[in-house]
Amino acid sequence: MQFIRSSSAAAATACMLALASAQTFQRLDTCKSLGCILPPDQQDFLAGQYFDIRLEVHAPVNGSEATDGIPDEGFTFTIGKLGGEAKPATEYFEVEEPVIENWDFQWYEDLFARDAEKASVVNVASKAYRRVALYEPGDYVATLTYNGSETTVANWHVRDIEQVRKTKNVLLFIGDGMTTNMITAARLIAHKTINGRYQSTMAMDKFRTIGHQMTHSIGSFITDSANSATALYTGHKSSVNALGVYADSSPDSLDDPKVETIAEIFHRIHGGKVGIVSTAFIADATPGALTAHTRDRGDYGAVIDSFIHGIVNYTWTDWSGPDVLFGGGAENFCSPDLGGETYMDLDYYKVFADAGYNLVYNASELDATSSSERTLGIFSQSNMAKWLDRQVYTDNLNGNEDAPNCEGGDANAQPGLKEMTLKAIDILETRAGDEGWFLMSEAASIDKQMHALDYDRALGELLELDDTIKHSIQKLKDLDAYKDTLIVITADHGHGFDVFGSVDTQYMDAQETDREKRTAIGTYEQSGESQYMNTGSLRYSDSNFPSNWEPRYTLAQGFGARPDVRENFRVHKDGPRTPATNVTGFPEDDYFVNPEDGIGGFVMNGSLPTDAAQGVHSLTDVPVYASGPCSEVFGGTYGNIDVFYKIAECLGLSQVPAAGEYGAQKPVKGKDNWGKYEKEKKYGYHHYSEKAPLYCKDGGSK
């Protein structure tokens, strides 16, 4: 490698120090040298799982890593079993040699460089191998050789998982952002105690297999919902904001190297039916990661298209759409004539209807609809209404102009997570037959309301999730499907939330200064008992929710990763909370205490940068609960990727070759997803050759 500086040992040491110090910003989070292999070092694979390989050679033009700026286009790439013969990738996978791709990108080496607007420029030479797979368990060594003798090595491991199916169905519940501390708080406000003993417990509490999963991502120890969902669904860690890909440095967010998801593999191997349910807008990260492949979770139009068509621009996994898709987010379906923001400006209600889907838009239609048809249910614009507003403060459903037809009405007849999940089970059980089904049901607004520091709404969402679990178990028993269904409950990440006492709200109101108001908080023996169940008259049939959301003594609760906020520890009766706002005369991204929030409370200084309007995620491990066939494998403490491998093991998705069937490798020749839509120009799909596997968002050519 030719550097525009001395090649002395001191200069080399300085270069290494510069690389090691990259923390806030990274040139490419999976690439510590100038030669990059994606998937990178230390990655695991399910035998037979499809994935792409991206190779990049970087030539920085300036900055601490500066070279002559000319990336080596003559790099080579080999792969082989550890201790065995390494072969060129084209020979190993029996594919054609891809063409060279070139681009450049910029990044900041640290905060000082950002403030000075002094970007480092990097020129790139790259190749991408599409839809390959490894089959024989064991360790592999992938080697990129560039700039003469420089090498980057990636050690890969194919897990040795026997291909024996142990469960017919999988019901995966995701409490987005849910932690053990939140579950504890939810139990406290919804289940009565007498002398310290609960008289009832949560549905989750009754699961006998409990584990914990670590949530950190591939290049940072704080994760987001996109790459954490990617880990849960693919067994591969990724970068923040990435869905089903390893993030590369290319200018196109939709051409990054993909990894096959649990839904795609299950559909390909067993022909099983798939259901996706969420209280978020359905293009959001957790539902979207089951079918989408992009490093930008904000590619909402492409996410919606992937639900029904899969990934068409490459020869990727055969996909025909889920049997159930329920959630919010009508703005990504409605015709642009009605304000919709969709892929290729199409009316996606019509796209789904033309594909044979039954469409429903409110709770009564959902309840009445047939269970024998594939069904799309979109019940609001943006995220769906929160349990607390649907069930207690119902006036908050009016005046929002969020109806799913995008014609200006209110979505004031929305189903909840329970109703959507139970109908999804009915449809999947009716349609699946012997192939079985996989259903993901997400309580999305646990996370969304924790971000907003609206703890009461967040706990209401968690209690709705628990109620959904309880009634789903009964539904499965009624259908005689409980014995055939693995149920897994987990989260994608957590928040640093906890309860630290109680608050006498009347006494707080009587105090004049912030310091005096703090004396209303009772800790230790002064915390008392939960008044959410010991007072009030709200009742919910056979479901467990607080009987009083406005007791005199409330919970002193919260977390430290927050903006400036005024806290009065009361339920926000007028709708979801906005804790911090911009103030006239200050930059738009400078946030202060919302003067209309937390009236009567005291100001708590923030701990985040001043451009943060909400709370953020934390490092905490999150719980895993499991019951049913194969549930015993979910005990212990493990990484988030292991949730994927455990579910794959239970479904028998590992394609380990039988003795003597074939060697370490065989070419991928299975049915792909191309050929269904290439004649329909309205979708803008463009099928490139194996040697030039590019993607164009607008359907044109590059």
C-alpha positions in Angstrom: 0.0 0.0 0.0 1.4 3.4 -0.9 0.8 6.1 1.6 1.3 9.8 1.0 3.5 10.0 4.1 6.5 8.2 5.5 6.3 4.4 5.6 8.3 4.3 8.8 7.3 2.3 11.8 6.2 5.5 13.5 3.9 6.4 10.7 2.5 2.9 10.7 1.9 3.1 14.4 0.1 6.4 14.0 -2.1 4.9 11.3 -3.1 2.0 13.7 -3.8 4.5 16.5 -6.0 6.5 14.1 -8.0 3.4 13.2 -8.3 2.3 16.8 -9.6 5.7 17.9 -12.5 5.6 15.4 -15.5 5.4 17.7 -18.2 8.1 17.2 -17.9 7.7 13.4 -16.4 4.8 11.5 -15.2 4.5 8.0 -17.2 1.2 7.7 -18.1 -0.3 11.0 -17.2 -3.9 10.0 -14.0 -2.9 8.2 -11.0 -2.0 10.3 -8.4 -2.3 7.5 -8.6 -1.0 3.9 -9.8 -4.3 2.6 -13.4 -5.2 3.5 -15.2 -8.6 3.5 -19.0 -8.6 4.1 -20.0 -10.8 5.9 -17.1 -9.8 8.1 -14.9 -11.8 10.5 -16.5 -13.9 13.3 -19.9 -14.5 11.6 -22.1 -17.6 11.9 -24.3 -19.2 9.3 -27.2 -21.6 9.1 -26.3 -24.4 6.7 -27.9 -23.6 3.4 -28.9 -20.1 4.3 -28.6 -17.7 1.3 -26.4 -14.7 1.6 -24.5 -12.2 -0.6 -20.8 -11.4 -0.3 -19.5 -7.8 -0.8 -15.8 -7.1 -1.2 -14.5 -3.5 -0.9 -11.0 -2.1 -1.3 -10.7 1.4 0.1 -8.2 4.1 -1.0 -8.6 7.1 1.3 -7.7 10.4 -0.4 -7.0 12.4 2.7 -7.1 12.1 6.5 -5.1 9.9 8.8 -5.3 6.9 6.5 -4.5 8.7 3.2 -3.1 6.7 0.3 -2.6 7.6 -3.4 -6.4 7.5 -3.7 -6.4 4.7 -6.3 -8.1 1.5 -5.1 -6.7 -1.8 -6.2 -9.1 -3.3 -8.8 -7.0 -6.5 -9.1 -7.9 -7.9 -5.7 -8.6 -11.6 -5.3 -10.9 -13.5 -3.0 -10.6 -17.2 -1.9 -12.6 -19.4 0.5 -12.1 -22.8 2.0 -12.7 -25.0 5.0 -10.3 -24.3 7.8 -7.2 -26.5 7.2 -8.4 -27.3 3.6 -7.8 -26.0 0.2 -8.7 -22.4 -0.5 -10.3 -21.8 -3.9 -11.3 -18.7 -5.8 -14.9 -17.8 -4.9 -16.0 -18.3 -8.5 -14.8 -21.8 -8.4 -16.0 -22.5 -4.9 -19.5 -21.3 -5.4 -19.6 -22.1 -9.2 -20.6 -18.6 -10.1 -19.3 -16.0 -12.6 -16.8 -13.4 -11.7 -18.6 -10.2 -10.9 -17.6 -7.0 -12.6 -15.8 -4.2 -10.7 -17.9 -1.5 -9.2 -16.5 1.9 -8.3 -17.7 4.8 -6.1 -16.5 7.1 -3.4 -17.9 8.2 -0.1 -17.0 10.6 2.7 -16.9 10.3 6.5 -15.7 12.2 9.5 -12.9 10.8 11.6 -14.2 12.3 14.9 -16.3 15.1 16.3 -13.6 17.7 15.8 -13.5 16.9 12.1 -17.3 17.1 11.9 -17.4 20.5 13.6 -14.7 21.7 11.2 -16.6 20.1 8.3 -13.4 18.4 7.3 -14.5 15.2 5.7 -12.3 12.3 4.7 -12.8 11.1 1.1 -12.5 7.4 0.2 -12.4 5.9 -3.2 -13.7 2.3 -3.5 -13.3 -0.7 -5.8 -15.8 -3.5 -5.1 -17.4 -6.7 -6.3 -20.5 -8.5 -5.1 -21.3 -12.2 -5.3 -25.1 -12.8 -5.0 -27.1 -15.6 -3.5 -24.5 -18.1 -2.3 -24.7 -20.6 0.6 -22.5 -22.8 2.7 -23.8 -26.2 3.6 -21.2 -28.3 5.5 -20.9 -27.4 9.2 -17.6 -26.2 10.4 -15.1 -23.3 10.1 -14.3 -21.5 6.9 -11.6 -19.0 6.0 -12.4 -16.2 3.5 -9.4 -14.2 2.3 -9.3 -10.9 0.4 -5.8 -10.1 -1.0 -5.2 -6.6 -2.3 -2.5 -4.0 -2.8 0.0 -6.7 -3.6 0.3 -8.6 -0.3 -2.2 -7.0 2.0 -4.9 -9.4 3.3 -8.1 -9.3 5.2 -9.3 -12.5 6.6 -12.9 -13.4 7.7 -13.4 -16.5 9.8 -16.9 -17.9 9.3 -18.7 -20.7 11.1 -21.5 -22.8 9.8 -23.4 -24.2 12.8 -23.8 -27.9 13.2 -27.6 -28.1 13.6 -29.4 -31.3 12.8 -32.2 -31.0 10.3 -35.0 -32.4 12.4 -38.2 -30.4 12.7 -39.4 -30.3 16.3 -42.3 -27.9 16.0 -45.0 -27.3 13.4 -45.7 -23.7 14.2 -43.8 -20.7 15.7 -45.5 -17.8 17.4 -42.9 -15.1 18.1 -44.0 -12.2 20.3 -41.7 -9.1 20.3 -42.2 -6.5 23.0 -40.2 -3.7 21.3 -37.9 -2.2 23.9 -39.3 -4.4 26.7 -37.1 -5.1 29.7 -37.5 -7.2 32.8 -37.8 -4.0 34.8 -40.8 -2.9 32.6 -42.4 -6.3 33.1 -42.0 -5.9 36.9 -43.6 -2.5 36.8 -46.5 -3.7 34.6 -47.1 -6.5 37.1 -47.1 -4.1 39.9 -49.9 -1.8 38.5 -52.1 -4.6 37.1 -52.0 -7.4 39.7 -53.1 -7.0 43.2 -50.9 -7.9 46.2 -51.9 -8.7 49.8 -49.1 -8.4 52.3 -46.5 -8.6 49.6 -48.0 -11.6 47.7 -49.4 -11.3 44.3 -52.9 -12.7 44.0 -52.4 -13.2 40.2 -49.5 -13.0 37.9 -48.8 -12.3 34.2 -49.1 -14.8 31.4 -45.3 -14.4 30.9 -44.7 -15.4 34.5 -46.1 -18.8 33.8 -43.6 -19.7 31.1 -41.1 -22.3 32.5 -38.2 -21.6 30.2 -36.6 -18.2 30.6 -33.4 -16.8 29.1 -31.6 -13.6 28.4 -30.2 -12.3 25.2 -27.5 -9.7 24.6 -28.6 -7.0 22.2 -25.4 -5.1 21.0 -25.0 -4.7 17.2 -22.0 -5.4 15.0 -20.3 -2.0 15.2 -21.8 -0.4 18.4 -22.9 -1.6 21.8 -26.2 0.3 21.6 -28.6 -1.1 19.0 -31.7 0.1 17.3 -34.8 -1.8 16.2 -33.6 -2.4 12.7 -30.3 -4.3 13.2 -31.6 -6.0 16.4 -34.5 -7.4 14.3 -32.0 -8.4 11.7 -30.1 -10.4 14.3 -33.3 -12.1 15.6 -34.5 -12.9 12.1 -31.2 -13.9 10.3 -28.7 -14.9 12.9 -26.4 -12.1 11.7 -25.5 -8.9 13.5 -25.7 -5.8 11.4 -25.3 -2.0 11.7 -27.8 0.5 13.1 -30.7 1.2 10.7 -29.9 -1.9 8.5 -32.6 -4.5 7.7 -31.5 -7.9 6.5 -28.2 -6.8 5.1 -24.6 -6.1 6.1 -24.2 -2.3 5.5 -21.7 -1.5 2.9 -20.4 1.9 1.7 -22.1 2.0 -1.7 -24.3 5.0 -2.6 -27.4 2.8 -3.0 -29.0 1.6 0.3 -30.7 -1.3 -1.6 -27.7 -3.1 -3.0 -26.0 -4.1 0.2 -25.2 -7.8 0.8 -28.3 -9.6 1.9 -28.9 -12.4 4.4 -31.9 -14.7 4.2 -34.4 -14.3 7.0 -36.2 -16.9 9.1 -39.5 -16.1 7.2 -37.8 -16.5 3.8 -36.1 -19.8 4.7 -39.2 -21.2 6.3 -41.3 -20.4 3.2 -38.6 -21.8 0.9 -37.8 -25.0 2.8 -41.2 -26.0 4.1 -43.7 -23.9 2.1 -45.0 -22.7 5.5 -47.4 -19.7 5.9 -46.1 -16.5 7.3 -48.0 -13.8 9.4 -46.8 -10.4 10.3 -48.6 -8.3 13.0 -47.6 -5.0 14.5 -49.1 -2.0 16.3 -46.5 0.2 14.5 -46.8 1.4 10.9 -46.2 -1.8 9.1 -43.1 -0.6 7.2 -41.3 0.0 10.5 -38.2 -1.9 11.3 -39.4 -4.9 13.3 -42.1 -6.1 10.8 -40.1 -4.9 7.8 -37.0 -6.8 8.7 -38.8 -10.1 7.9 -38.7 -9.5 4.1 -36.9 -6.2 3.4 -33.2 -5.9 2.6 -31.8 -2.4 2.9 -29.3 -0.6 5.1 -31.8 2.3 5.4 -34.9 1.4 7.5 -36.4 4.6 6.0 -36.9 3.0 2.6 -40.5 2.5 3.5 -41.8 2.2 0.0 -39.4 -0.6 -0.8 -40.2 -2.3 2.5 -43.9 -2.4 1.6 -43.1 -3.8 -1.8 -40.9 -6.5 -0.3 -43.8 -7.7 1.7 -45.8 -8.7 -1.3 -43.1 -9.2 -4.0 -39.9 -10.1 -2.1 -36.6 -9.0 -3.5 -37.0 -9.1 -7.3 -34.0 -7.2 -8.6 -31.6 -10.0 -7.8 -32.1 -13.8 -8.1 -33.1 -14.0 -4.4 -35.3 -16.2 -2.3 -38.7 -17.2 -3.9 -41.3 -15.2 -2.1 -45.1 -14.9 -2.7 -46.2 -12.7 0.2 -47.4 -13.3 3.8 -50.8 -14.8 4.5 -51.4 -12.1 7.1 -50.2 -8.5 7.2 -51.8 -6.4 10.0 -50.8 -3.0 11.3 -50.8 0.7 10.7 -49.0 2.9 8.1 -51.7 3.6 5.5 -49.6 6.5 4.2 -47.4 3.8 2.5 -50.4 2.2 0.8 -52.7 5.0 -0.2 -52.6 6.3 -3.7 -50.4 9.4 -4.1 -53.6 11.2 -5.2 -54.7 10.9 -1.5 -51.3 11.9 -0.1 -49.8 8.4 -0.1 -46.0 8.0 -0.2 -45.4 4.7 -2.0 -43.0 2.8 -4.1 -43.2 3.9 -7.8 -46.3 6.0 -6.8 -48.5 3.0 -6.8 -51.7 2.4 -4.9 -50.6 -0.6 -2.8 -54.1 -1.3 -1.6 -54.8 -2.1 -5.2 -51.5 -4.0 -5.6 -52.4 -6.3 -2.7 -56.0 -6.6 -3.9 -54.9 -7.5 -7.4 -52.7 -10.2 -5.9 -55.8 -11.8 -4.3 -55.6 -10.3 -0.8 -58.7 -9.6 1.3 -58.5 -6.1 2.7 -59.9 -4.9 6.0 -59.7 -1.4 7.7 -61.2 -1.5 11.1 -62.0 -3.8 14.1 -65.4 -4.9 13.0 -64.3 -5.8 9.5 -61.4 -7.7 11.0 -63.7 -9.7 13.2 -66.1 -10.5 10.5 -63.6 -11.3 7.7 -63.1 -14.9 6.4 -60.2 -16.9 7.8 -59.7 -18.7 4.5 -58.1 -15.8 2.5 -54.8 -14.1 2.6 -55.6 -10.8 4.4 -54.1 -7.3 4.5 -55.4 -5.2 7.4 -54.2 -1.6 7.7 -56.1 0.2 10.5 -54.6 3.7 10.7 -52.0 6.1 9.3 -48.7 6.0 11.1 -48.6 4.0 14.3 -51.8 2.5 15.7 -53.6 4.0 18.6 -52.3 3.1 22.1 -54.2 0.8 24.4 -54.7 3.5 27.0 -56.4 5.8 24.4 -58.5 3.0 22.8 -59.7 1.7 26.2 -59.7 4.6 28.7 -59.1 8.0 27.2 -61.1 7.4 24.0 -61.6 11.1 23.1 -58.0 11.0 22.0 -59.0 8.9 19.0 -61.0 11.8 17.5 -59.7 14.7 15.4 -56.5 12.9 14.1 -57.6 12.5 10.5 -55.7 9.2 10.4 -58.2 6.9 8.8 -56.6 4.2 6.7 -58.4 5.3 3.5 -56.4 8.6 3.7 -59.6 10.6 3.0 -59.5 12.7 6.2 -61.6 10.7 8.7 -60.5 9.4 12.1 -59.3 5.8 12.7 -61.4 5.5 15.8 -62.4 1.9 15.4 -59.0 0.2 15.5 -58.4 -3.3 16.7 -55.8 -4.0 19.3 -52.8 -6.4 19.3 -55.0 -9.1 20.8 -57.7 -8.9 18.1 -55.1 -8.8 15.3 -53.1 -11.7 16.7 -56.1 -14.0 17.3 -57.4 -13.4 13.8 -53.9 -14.0 12.4 -53.8 -17.4 14.2 -57.2 -18.2 12.8 -56.1 -17.4 9.2 -52.8 -19.2 9.4 -54.2 -22.3 11.1 -56.9 -22.5 8.4 -54.6 -22.0 5.5 -51.3 -23.7 6.6 -52.2 -27.4 6.6 -49.3 -29.7 7.3 -46.7 -27.1 6.3 -47.3 -25.1 9.5 -47.0 -21.4 10.1 -44.7 -18.7 11.5 -46.3 -15.6 13.1 -44.5 -12.5 14.4 -46.6 -10.3 16.7 -45.1 -7.0 17.8 -46.1 -4.7 20.6 -44.4 -1.8 19.0 -45.4 1.1 21.2 -43.8 -0.2 24.4 -40.7 1.2 22.8 -42.3 4.2 21.1 -43.9 5.4 24.4 -40.7 4.7 26.4 -38.9 7.0 23.9 -41.5 9.7 24.6 -41.1 9.1 28.4 -44.8 8.3 28.5 -44.3 5.4 30.9 -48.0 4.8 31.6 -48.8 4.3 27.9 -45.7 2.1 27.5 -46.8 -0.1 30.4 -50.3 -0.2 29.0 -48.9 -1.6 25.8 -46.9 -4.2 27.7 -50.0 -5.3 29.5 -51.8 -5.5 26.2 -49.0 -7.8 25.0 -49.3 -10.0 28.0 -53.1 -10.1 27.6 -52.5 -11.1 23.9 -50.2 -13.9 25.0 -52.8 -15.2 27.5 -55.6 -15.2 24.9 -53.4 -16.6 22.1 -52.6 -19.6 24.3 -56.3 -20.2 24.8 -57.0 -19.8 21.1 -54.3 -22.3 20.2 -55.8 -24.8 22.7 -59.3 -24.2 21.3 -57.9 -25.0 17.8 -56.0 -28.0 19.1 -52.8 -26.3 17.9 -51.1 -25.5 21.2 -49.2 -28.8 21.4 -47.8 -28.1 17.9 -46.7 -24.5 18.5 -43.5 -23.1 19.9 -44.2 -19.8 21.6 -41.3 -17.4 22.1 -41.5 -14.0 23.8 -38.6 -11.6 23.7 -37.6 -8.0 22.9 -35.2 -6.5 20.4 -33.5 -4.1 22.8 -34.2 -2.3 26.0 -34.5 1.1 27.7 -32.9 2.0 31.0 -36.3 2.2 32.8 -37.1 1.4 36.4 -39.3 2.2 39.3 -37.6 3.8 42.3 -40.5 4.6 44.6 -44.0 6.3 44.8 -45.2 9.9 44.4 -47.8 11.6 46.5 -49.2 13.8 43.7 -51.4 15.9 46.1 -48.4 16.8 48.3 -46.3 17.6 45.2 -49.0 20.0 44.0 -48.9 21.8 47.3 -45.2 22.5 47.1 -43.8 25.7 45.4 -40.3 25.0 44.4 -38.7 22.1 42.4 -36.6 21.1 45.4 -39.7 21.0 47.7 -41.6 19.0 45.1 -39.0 16.3 45.2 -39.9 15.5 48.8 -43.2 14.0 47.5 -41.2 11.0 46.3 -41.4 8.1 48.8 -38.6 5.6 48.7 -38.0 2.3 50.6 -40.7 1.9 53.3 -42.4 5.1 52.2 -43.1 3.7 48.7 -46.1 1.9 50.1 -48.3 -0.4 48.0 -49.5 0.0 44.4 -52.7 2.2 44.3 -53.3 1.3 40.7 -55.1 -1.9 41.8 -56.1 -1.0 45.4 -58.3 2.0 44.2 -60.6 2.7 41.3 -63.4 0.9 39.5 -62.1 0.1 36.0 -62.7 -3.5 35.0 -61.7 -5.5 31.9 -63.5 -8.8 32.0 -60.8 -11.6 32.2 -57.9 -9.3 31.4 -55.5 -7.7 33.9 -55.1 -3.9 33.7 -55.1 -1.2 36.4 -58.4 -0.4 38.0 -57.3 3.2 38.4 -54.8 5.1 36.1 -55.0 8.3 38.2 -54.4 7.3 41.8 -53.1 9.9 44.3 -50.0 7.8 44.8 -48.3 7.0 41.5 -45.1 5.4 40.5 -41.8 7.3 40.7 -40.4 5.9 37.4 -38.2 6.8 34.5 -34.7 6.5 33.2 -31.6 8.6 32.9 -31.1 8.7 29.1 -33.5 11.7 28.4 -33.7 15.3 27.2 -34.6 18.1 29.6 -38.0 17.3 31.0 -40.5 18.4 33.6 -41.8 15.3 35.5 -45.0 15.2 37.5 -45.4 11.4 37.5 -49.0 11.5 36.2 -50.8 9.8 33.4 -51.0 12.0 30.3 -54.8 12.0 29.7 -54.8 14.1 26.6 -52.8 11.7 24.5 -49.2 10.5 24.0 -46.6 12.7 25.6 -44.2 15.3 24.0 -41.6 15.8 26.7 -39.3 18.3 24.9 -39.8 20.9 22.2 -38.0 23.5 20.2 -38.1 27.1 21.6 -38.5 30.1 19.3 -35.1 31.8 18.7 -33.1 28.6 19.0 -32.0 26.1 16.2 -34.7 23.7 15.1 -32.7 20.8 16.5 -32.2 22.3 20.0 -34.7 20.9 22.5 -35.9 22.2 25.8 -38.6 21.3 28.4 -42.0 21.3 26.8 -43.8 24.2 28.7 -47.1 22.4 28.3 -45.9 19.0 29.7 -45.7 17.8 33.3 -47.5 20.8 34.8 -47.0 20.9 38.5 -43.9 18.8 38.4 -40.2 19.6 38.7 -37.5 20.0 36.0 -35.0 17.2 35.5 -32.0 18.2 33.5 -31.3 16.0 30.5 -28.3 13.7 30.0 -28.4 13.5 26.1 -27.1 15.9 23.4 -29.4 18.9 23.1 -30.7 17.7 19.7 -32.4 14.8 21.4 -36.2 15.3 21.8 -36.8 11.8 23.3 -35.1 9.1 25.3 -32.8 6.5 23.7 -32.1 2.8 24.0 -29.8 1.2 26.6 -27.3 -1.6 26.8 -29.4 -3.9 29.0 -29.9 -7.6 28.2 -33.6 -8.4 27.5 -35.6 -11.5 28.5 -36.6 -14.5 26.5 -39.6 -16.7 27.5 -40.5 -19.9 25.7 -43.0 -22.7 25.9 -44.2 -25.6 23.8 -42.2 -28.1 21.7 -38.5 -27.4 21.6 -38.7 -24.6 24.1 -36.0 -26.1 26.3 -33.3 -24.7 24.0 -34.1 -21.1 25.0 -32.8 -21.2 28.5 -29.5 -19.5 29.5 -27.8 -16.3 28.4 -26.8 -15.8 24.8 -26.5 -13.3 21.9 -29.5 -12.0 20.0 -28.4 -14.0 16.9 -28.9 -17.2 18.9 -32.7 -16.6 19.0 -32.7 -17.1 15.2 -30.6 -20.3 15.4 -32.8 -21.7 18.1 -36.0 -21.1 16.1 -34.3 -22.5 13.0 -33.3 -25.6 14.9 -36.8 -26.1 16.2 -38.3 -25.7 12.6 -35.6 -28.0 11.1 -34.3 -25.4 8.7 -30.7 -26.4 8.6 -29.7 -28.0 5.3 -26.8 -30.1 6.5 -25.9 -32.6 3.8 -26.4 -36.3 4.5 -23.3 -38.5 4.6 -21.9 -38.8 1.1 -24.5 -36.5 -0.4 -22.0 -33.9 -1.5 -18.9 -32.2 -0.2 -18.4 -29.0 1.5 -20.2 -27.0 -1.1 -22.8 -27.2 -3.8 -24.1 -24.5 -6.1 -27.3 -22.7 -5.3 -29.8 -23.8 -8.0 -33.1 -23.5 -6.1 -36.0 -21.5 -7.4 -35.4 -17.8 -7.3 -37.8 -14.8 -7.1 -37.1 -13.5 -10.6 -39.5 -13.9 -13.5 -42.8 -13.0 -11.8 -42.9 -9.3 -12.5 -40.3 -8.3 -15.0 -42.8 -7.6 -17.7 -44.8 -5.3 -15.4 -42.9 -2.0 -15.9 -45.0 -0.3 -13.3 -42.9 -1.8 -10.6 -39.6 -0.6 -12.0 -37.8 -3.8 -11.4 -34.6 -4.3 -13.4 -32.9 -7.7 -13.7 -29.2 -7.3 -14.0 -26.7 -10.0 -14.9 -24.9 -12.1 -12.4 -21.8 -10.1 -13.3 -23.4 -6.7 -12.7 -25.9 -7.2 -9.9 -27.0 -3.6 -9.4 -30.3 -2.1 -8.3 -32.0 1.2 -9.4 -34.6 2.7 -7.2 -36.3 4.4 -10.1 -36.3 1.3 -12.3 -33.8 2.9 -14.8 -30.3 1.7 -15.6 -27.1 2.8 -14.1 
